[in-house]
């Protein structure tokens, strides 16, 4: 009987934690990438990379961030920004790799979900972008900037996506 009691107690505790999860997520806890208070990020290479990104010098940020994540392998923000820089230079394969690494570290990283969704739109894979939109909708039940931005990107993609006209058969009349 004690084993059953322990299992029941564990189940009750687990359910209680699940009940607390949505308010914590909505309040910003548990995802979205917020290591801004990390003193290592306020000066030195990470700040240099952020300055390069802010100045739209994405190619300059890439080697800095590559070195950063090599030494900070559990930094979801670092991988997210690395993916961002790669995406902005049109290098989608390494961007996807970096975003997936960020999401592997922090599955609730709102920025990585937004940016990988935008990368999927660049790769003409809107269904995958919409998958990340649905995740963001769960993470941000009352909305958030990342969800709004990805929804706008998807709407823009859909508005500009035109079915490609099939080329006429040779000799066919117009």
N, C-alpha and C positions, 0 to 999 in steps of 0.2 A: 503493500500500500504506500510506503514512503516514496517509491519511484513514481507512482502515479501522481502523487501530490506535487513532487518536483516538476513533473511535466506540465501539470495544470498551472502551476505558478509561473513557469517559463512561458507558457502560452499567453497567460494574462499580461505578463510584462511585455512580451513581443507585441501584442495587440495594442497595448498602451503606447508603445513607441511608434507604431504605425499611425495611430491617431494624432500624434504630435508632429509627424513628418511634414504634412502639407503646410501648417502654419510656420514651421521653421524654414521651409523652402521659400514660402511667400515673403518671409521677413528677410531673406537674403542669405540665410545660413545654409550651407551645404551645396553651394554651387554658384557658378557665375564668374569665378575667377576674381578673387579679390585679395591678392597678396600685396596690395599697395603699401601696407604698413611694414613690410619686410625691409629692414634697414639695408640689406644687401642690394635691394632694387632701387634705392634712392640715389645711388652714386655708382660710378664704375660702368662696366660693360652693359649691364641690363639697361641702365638709364640711357647710355649711348645708343643702344638699339631702339629704345622707345623714342628718343629724339630723332633718329633717322626715319622711323616710321611716321612720326608727326610731320616731318618735312617731306614725306612721300619719297624718300630715298630707300626704297624697299630692298634693292639689291645690296646696298651697304649694310642693312640690318641683318641679312641672312647669315653671313659668316660669324657675326657677333653672337647671334642667337644659337647657331649651331654649337659654338663653343660653350655658351651658357648652359644649354640643355645637356651637353655631354657631362658637365659637372654638377648638374641639378636635375637628375633623371626623373624626379617625382614632381616637377614643377609644371602643372597643367597650364598655367598662364604662359610660361616660356614656350611650350610646344604650340599653344594656340597662336601666339604672336609669330612664331616661326612659320606656321601654316599660312597665316595672314600675309606675311611678306612673300612667301612663295606664290601664293594665289595672285597677289598684286603684280608679280612679275610674269604671270601666265604659266607658271610651272605647277600644273595641277597634280601630277603624281606625287611629288614630295609634299605638296600642301595637304593632300588627303592623308598621307602617312603621318604628318605632324598632328593634324586634327584628330585622327583616330587614336594617336598616342595620348593626346590631351584628354579625350573622352574615356580612354582606358584608365587614366589616373583619376579623373573626376567625371563620372557619367552624367552629372547634373551641371556641367559647365555650360552656362547659357551662351557665352560668347562663342565657344567652339561649335555648339549646335547651330547658331546663326551662320557662322562663317563657313562651316562645311556644307550647309544648305546652299549658300551662295556659290560655293565651288561646284556643287552638283548642277546648279543652273548653268554655270559656264561650260560644264561638260555635257549639256543638253540632257540631263537626267532629272527632270522636274519631280518625278515620283519620289526620288530619294530626298530631294529638298523638302517635299511635303511631309515625309516621314519625320524629319527633324523639326519641322513646324509643329507637328502633333506632339512631339516630346516637349518642345518649349511651351505649348499650350498647357500641358500637364504641370510643368515646372512653374509656370506663371499663370495661375488660374484667373487672376485679375488683370492680366497682361503685363508686359515689361517691354523695355526698349528693344531687346533682341528679337522678341516675337513680332513686334510691330515692323521692325526693319526687314525681317525675313519674309513676312507676309507681303510687304510692299515689293520686295524683290521678285517674289513668285508672281504677284499680280502683273508687274512690269514684264516679266518673262512671258507670261501667258498672253498679254496684250500684243507683244511684239512677235510672238511665234506665229508664223504663217505656214500653212501647209505647203509643202513644196509641190509645185506643179509638175506633173509627169510629163516628160519630154514626149512630143508626138512621134509616132512611128515614122521612119523614113518613107517619104512618098505620100504620107497622109495629107489630106486637105485640112487647111486651118479652120 
